[in-house]
Amino acid sequence: MYLMGTDIGTQGTKTIIVDEKGHLVSQSFREYNVITQKVSWAEQWPDVWLKAVVETLKESLEKSNLSARDIAGLSVSGLYGGSGIPVDNKINPIYPCLIWMDRRAKKETQWVKDNINMNEIFSITGNYVDSYYGFTKIMWIRKNEPDIWKKTYEFVTPKDYVIYKLTGTLATDYSSAGNIGGVFDIRKRTWSKEMCKILGIDIDKLPKMIFKSSEIVGTLKKEYANITGLMEGMPIISGGIDAAVAQLAAGALDEGEHVAMAGTSMCWGTVHDGKYLTPKLVSFPYVVDEEKKIYTFGGSATSGALARWFRDQFGGYEREVEEKTGISAYTLLEFEAKGIPPGSEGIIILPYFMGERSPIWDPDARGTVLGLSLYHKKSHIYKALLEAAAYSLRHNMETAVEVGVKLKPTCRIVGGVARSEFWVKIFADVTGFNMKRLSEDVEAPLGDAFLAGLGTKIIDGPEKIKEWIKFKSETKVNKENHKIYNNYYKIFLELYEKNKDLMSKISK
């Protein structure tokens, strides 16, 4: 039998098919965009996700040359959907989803900070208060879109909306519920009536059913079986938040193991039994052993998005060459930057192009370039952007270490950014941790396929994930480069602290 895994990402959806040993059989990808109507706004309508999922399911099956009867089940993970999609009582979307990247709920966040004891929220939820979290975005909708609020039957996460369309079952999983923050009791693993009342969020507008990530939610409806070519009645497994599912896909089950998921944004996390909670990082139940294990991670709003922005805005020549030769514009930009020494000869960039999540939790933070001179070239700035993402990763790692997490000397790295050997080397040298890449970097969809195996009982335990994965040779830290980066990293931290008040003024 074979297993399917689908991950709905911020800018694209990927589906894979693997055999019972985790060997990749086929894959398919669809790209789409985020709607950014205003500064700090980021939203999406769910039709792009559903369309991408349906198309990648169909294409993956066709590429595999398998029969629909060979597919045992499908699991779906997704981006952190922030507010979720407000749907009416017929489960029709009535307002776009304010995704994780959206930072419009500044006033709501400040109201919570001014009126509610932060220690109380943290003691219940294990999380801080920020416009990143879904509960503040839900509060924004209540205040600014009262008609939408009245009509909203439920707030549905991206992957749970798609699962509803495929199966007719409306539910969520523990990782998705926990990542809403604010209204989820991280110890009781359920919605907090107390916090819902304090925050003015109707508990009935939150998902009524919460499944484990490896539980079967429902089965594929005839309508979508006909469209995709898959079997009607095929089991659909709950899945979870993409960062945690990617963590599983990298084989991380035990304390001290840590994984960086570097795509559009960066999520770096580790797993523990609940003793390392800190308001500076995000915590929610893990996607396996949900009753016992907590996934704690730091998230930077931009990672691969930095390189993409630079390519789109300043890489016109490289894109032309790509069209003519097929050589990626990113490869060309890296080639130009390879001769630039560590620290980009005095340029430091703050990567806060969309505000920042952990550990600074500052929606007003802005991208900043320090140290430019007439000597510097485009290649200096490109490398400094790659270094900026690495400084941010290090900042999150050090935050975890501060609360007692004992990290193993090697960090596993997955995601689109991990395909760049050049960038991975920068991550190693900046953080001081060796980096280990998967031999086949399919990240979250592999974790989804594994969860589908657990849900259908084809796989008999979480520890089997370690048999699924193989690694490329480890990228070692260059100690001399690391010493240089230590000095630049101190300036990186200082640069934000000395400019955050100015950033706040600019954002207003």
BELURBEL-V561743 format. One record per pair of residues at least 4 apart in sequence whose ideal C-beta (glycine too) atoms are under 6 Angstrom apart, sorted by the first residue. I is the first residue (numbers start at 0). J is the second residue. D is the distance in Angstrom with one decimal. If there is no record, write none. Layout:
[[I/J/D] [I/J/D]]
//
This chain:
[[0/71/4.1] [0/457/5.8] [1/16/5.4] [1/18/5.6] [1/65/6.0] [1/69/5.1] [1/70/5.4] [2/17/5.6] [2/71/5.8] [2/448/4.3] [2/451/4.5] [2/452/5.1] [3/16/5.4] [3/70/5.8] [3/73/4.1] [4/15/5.4] [4/74/5.7] [4/444/4.0] [4/447/3.0] [4/448/3.4] [5/14/4.4] [5/52/5.7] [5/75/4.8] [6/13/5.4] [6/76/4.8] [6/241/5.4] [6/443/3.8] [6/444/4.7] [7/12/4.9] [7/48/5.0] [7/77/4.0] [7/157/5.3] [7/158/5.3] [8/78/5.7] [9/78/4.8] [9/263/4.9] [10/263/5.4] [11/28/5.8] [11/30/4.4] [12/29/5.3] [12/51/3.7] [12/52/5.7] [12/55/5.7] [13/28/4.8] [13/444/5.2] [14/27/5.2] [14/55/3.7] [14/56/5.6] [14/59/4.6] [15/26/4.4] [15/441/5.4] [15/444/4.4] [16/24/4.5] [16/25/4.9] [16/59/5.3] [16/63/4.9] [17/21/5.2] [17/22/6.0] [17/23/5.7] [17/448/4.8] [18/22/4.9] [19/457/5.9] [21/467/3.1] [23/439/5.6] [24/63/4.9] [25/59/4.9] [25/62/3.9] [25/63/4.0] [27/55/4.1] [27/58/3.9] [27/59/4.4] [29/51/3.9] [29/54/5.5] [29/55/5.7] [31/47/4.5] [33/41/5.2] [34/42/5.0] [35/40/5.8] [35/41/5.6] [36/40/5.2] [39/102/4.2] [39/103/5.7] [40/101/5.7] [40/103/5.4] [41/98/5.4] [41/100/3.7] [41/101/4.2] [42/95/4.0] [42/97/5.5] [43/96/5.4] [43/98/5.9] [44/95/5.1] [45/84/5.2] [45/92/5.5] [45/160/4.8] [48/157/5.4] [48/161/5.6] [49/161/5.5] [49/164/5.6] [52/161/5.2] [53/226/5.7] [55/59/5.8] [56/227/4.4] [57/227/4.5] [57/228/5.8] [60/228/5.1] [65/69/4.3] [67/228/5.8] [67/229/5.1] [67/230/4.4] [71/455/4.7] [71/457/5.6] [72/234/4.0] [72/236/5.8] [72/451/4.2] [72/454/6.0] [72/455/4.3] [73/235/5.5] [73/451/5.7] [74/236/3.8] [74/238/4.5] [74/447/4.1] [74/450/4.2] [74/451/4.0] [75/158/4.7] [75/162/5.7] [75/238/4.4] [76/238/4.4] [76/239/5.6] [76/241/4.7] [76/244/4.1] [76/443/5.0] [76/447/5.1] [77/157/4.3] [77/158/3.0] [77/241/6.0] [78/157/5.9] [78/241/5.8] [79/99/4.0] [79/178/5.4] [79/240/5.7] [80/96/5.3] [80/98/5.9] [80/156/4.3] [80/157/4.3] [81/97/4.6] [81/98/4.8] [81/99/5.1] [81/101/5.7] [81/133/5.0] [81/136/4.8] [82/97/4.1] [82/133/5.3] [82/136/3.7] [82/137/5.1] [82/154/5.9] [83/154/3.6] [83/155/5.1] [83/156/5.0] [84/92/5.1] [84/96/4.5] [84/155/4.9] [84/160/5.4] [85/93/5.3] [85/94/4.5] [85/147/5.7] [85/151/4.2] [85/154/5.9] [86/90/4.8] [86/92/5.6] [86/152/5.8] [86/153/5.8] [86/155/5.5] [87/91/5.2] [87/93/5.3] [87/150/5.2] [87/152/5.4] [88/152/4.3] [93/147/5.8] [93/150/5.5] [94/147/4.7] [97/101/4.2] [97/136/4.3] [100/353/5.5] [102/130/4.7] [102/354/4.6] [102/362/3.8] [103/139/5.9] [104/108/5.6] [104/130/4.2] [104/135/4.1] [104/136/5.1] [104/139/4.0] [105/130/5.7] [105/362/5.8] [107/135/4.8] [107/138/4.1] [107/139/5.2] [108/128/6.0] [108/130/4.7] [108/135/4.9] [110/114/5.9] [111/115/5.2] [111/128/4.8] [112/128/5.8] [120/124/5.7] [121/278/5.1] [123/184/5.4] [123/191/5.4] [123/194/5.9] [124/180/5.7] [124/181/6.0] [124/183/5.9] [124/185/5.6] [125/185/3.8] [125/276/4.5] [125/282/4.4] [126/180/4.4] [127/278/3.9] [129/360/4.6] [130/135/5.2] [130/362/4.9] [131/356/5.0] [132/180/3.5] [132/181/5.8] [133/179/3.9] [134/179/5.6] [134/180/5.5] [134/181/3.1] [134/182/5.2] [137/200/5.8] [139/143/5.7] [140/144/5.0] [140/147/5.9] [140/148/5.8] [141/148/4.6] [151/204/5.7] [153/204/5.7] [154/204/5.9] [155/159/5.2] [155/160/4.6] [156/171/5.8] [156/175/4.8] [158/238/5.8] [159/171/4.9] [162/166/5.8] [162/216/5.7] [162/235/5.9] [163/169/4.9] [165/219/5.8] [165/223/5.2] [165/235/5.7] [166/217/3.0] [166/235/5.1] [168/216/4.9] [168/217/3.8] [170/206/6.0] [170/208/3.8] [170/210/5.5] [170/216/5.7] [171/175/4.7] [171/176/5.4] [171/206/4.0] [171/209/5.7] [172/210/5.3] [172/212/4.8] [172/237/4.4] [172/239/5.0] [173/209/5.9] [173/284/4.0] [173/289/4.6] [174/239/3.9] [174/240/4.4] [174/243/5.0] [174/283/5.3] [174/284/5.8] [174/286/5.4] [175/240/5.6] [176/183/5.2] [176/209/5.4] [177/183/5.0] [177/283/2.7] [177/284/5.3] [178/240/5.4] [178/283/5.0] [179/183/5.7] [182/190/5.8] [182/191/5.6] [182/194/4.9] [182/195/5.1] [182/200/5.7] [184/189/5.8] [184/191/4.3] [190/202/5.6] [190/205/5.5] [194/198/5.8] [195/200/4.9] [195/202/4.4] [210/214/4.3] [210/216/5.7] [210/237/4.2] [211/289/5.5] [212/237/5.3] [212/238/5.8] [212/239/4.1] [212/286/3.9] [212/450/5.5] [213/450/4.9] [213/453/3.9] [213/454/4.8] [214/237/5.3] [215/234/4.7] [215/236/5.8] [215/454/5.1] [216/235/5.5] [216/237/4.9] [217/235/5.5] [218/232/4.6] [218/234/5.8] [219/223/5.8] [219/224/5.2] [219/229/5.8] [219/231/6.0] [219/233/4.4] [221/231/4.7] [223/227/5.8] [224/229/5.4] [224/231/3.9] [229/233/5.4] [234/455/5.6] [236/450/5.4] [236/451/4.9] [236/454/3.7] [238/447/5.6] [239/243/5.3] [239/244/5.2] [239/286/4.1] [241/245/6.0] [241/443/4.6] [242/260/5.4] [242/266/3.7] [242/296/5.8] [243/286/4.7] [243/294/4.7] [244/286/5.6] [244/443/4.5] [244/446/3.9] [244/447/5.9] [245/260/4.3] [245/413/5.4] [245/442/4.6] [245/443/4.3] [246/251/4.9] [246/258/4.7] [246/268/5.5] [247/286/5.5] [247/446/4.1] [248/442/5.5] [248/443/6.0] [248/445/4.1] [248/446/3.5] [249/258/4.4] [249/411/4.3] [249/413/5.3] [250/464/5.3] [250/465/4.9] [250/468/4.8] [251/256/4.1] [251/258/5.1] [252/461/5.9] [254/271/5.1] [255/405/5.5] [255/407/4.7] [257/269/4.3] [257/406/5.3] [257/410/5.4] [258/411/4.5] [259/267/4.5] [259/392/6.0] [259/410/5.7] [259/412/4.6] [260/266/4.5] [260/413/5.5] [260/414/4.9] [261/265/5.2] [261/302/4.9] [261/414/4.2] [261/416/3.5] [261/417/6.0] [262/303/5.3] [262/414/4.2] [262/415/5.1] [263/303/5.1] [263/304/4.8] [264/300/5.6] [264/302/5.5] [265/299/4.2] [265/302/3.8] [265/392/6.0] [266/296/5.2] [266/298/4.8] [267/297/5.2] [267/392/5.7] [267/395/5.0] [268/294/5.5] [268/296/3.0] [269/404/5.9] [270/285/5.6] [270/292/5.4] [270/294/5.7] [271/275/4.9] [271/293/5.8] [273/293/4.8] [275/295/5.9] [275/402/5.3] [275/403/5.9] [275/404/5.1] [276/282/5.3] [277/402/4.6] [279/357/5.9] [279/358/4.0] [279/398/4.9] [280/295/5.2] [280/297/5.1] [280/357/5.2] [281/296/5.5] [282/293/5.4] [282/295/4.5] [284/289/4.3] [285/292/4.0] [285/294/4.4] [287/461/4.1] [288/292/4.4] [297/357/4.1] [297/395/2.7] [298/356/4.3] [298/357/5.6] [299/391/4.1] [300/353/4.3] [300/355/5.6] [300/356/5.6] [301/305/5.1] [301/350/5.1] [301/352/5.0] [301/353/5.8] [302/388/4.7] [302/416/5.9] [303/415/5.4] [303/416/5.0] [305/350/5.7] [305/384/4.5] [305/388/5.9] [308/312/6.0] [309/313/5.5] [309/381/5.7] [309/384/5.8] [310/314/3.9] [310/328/5.2] [314/318/5.6] [314/328/5.2] [317/328/3.8] [317/331/4.3] [317/332/5.6] [318/328/4.9] [320/324/5.7] [320/331/6.0] [321/326/6.0] [321/327/6.0] [321/328/4.6] [326/330/5.6] [332/381/5.2] [333/421/4.6] [335/378/4.1] [336/378/4.5] [336/381/5.0] [336/382/4.0] [339/343/5.6] [339/378/5.7] [339/379/5.6] [339/382/4.5] [341/480/4.7] [341/483/4.5] [341/484/5.8] [342/483/5.7] [342/487/4.7] [343/379/4.8] [343/382/4.9] [343/383/4.0] [345/370/4.3] [346/370/4.4] [346/379/5.5] [346/383/4.2] [347/369/4.8] [347/370/5.9] [347/490/5.6] [347/491/5.6] [348/368/5.3] [348/383/4.7] [348/384/5.6] [348/387/4.1] [349/367/4.1] [349/495/5.8] [350/387/3.9] [350/388/5.6] [350/391/5.5] [351/355/4.4] [351/364/3.6] [351/365/5.7] [351/366/5.7] [352/366/4.2] [354/362/3.9] [354/364/5.3] [355/359/5.2] [355/361/5.4] [355/364/4.4] [357/395/5.8] [358/398/4.3] [363/502/5.2] [363/503/4.5] [363/506/4.0] [364/502/5.6] [365/502/4.7] [369/494/5.8] [371/375/5.6] [375/379/4.2] [385/422/5.2] [385/425/5.3] [386/425/5.9] [389/425/5.1] [389/426/4.8] [389/429/3.6] [390/488/5.7] [390/491/4.5] [392/430/5.9] [393/429/5.6] [393/430/4.5] [396/430/6.0] [399/404/4.2] [400/404/5.8] [409/433/4.4] [409/435/5.2] [410/432/4.4] [410/434/5.7] [411/435/5.0] [412/417/4.6] [412/434/5.0] [412/436/5.8] [413/417/5.4] [413/440/5.7] [413/442/4.2] [414/442/5.5] [416/422/5.6] [417/436/5.1] [417/440/5.4] [423/434/5.0] [423/474/5.2] [424/474/5.7] [425/429/6.0] [426/430/6.0] [426/434/5.6] [427/433/5.9] [427/434/4.5] [427/474/5.0] [427/476/4.9] [428/476/5.9] [428/477/5.2] [428/480/4.0] [428/481/5.4] [428/484/5.8] [429/484/4.7] [431/476/5.7] [431/481/5.3] [433/473/5.2] [433/475/5.4] [433/476/5.8] [434/474/4.3] [435/470/5.1] [435/473/5.1] [436/471/4.7] [437/468/5.9] [438/469/4.3] [438/471/5.4] [441/445/4.5] [449/464/5.5] [452/457/4.5] [452/458/3.5] [453/458/5.2] [458/463/5.1] [476/481/5.4] [484/488/5.8] [490/494/5.9] [493/497/6.0] [495/499/5.9] [498/502/5.9]]
//
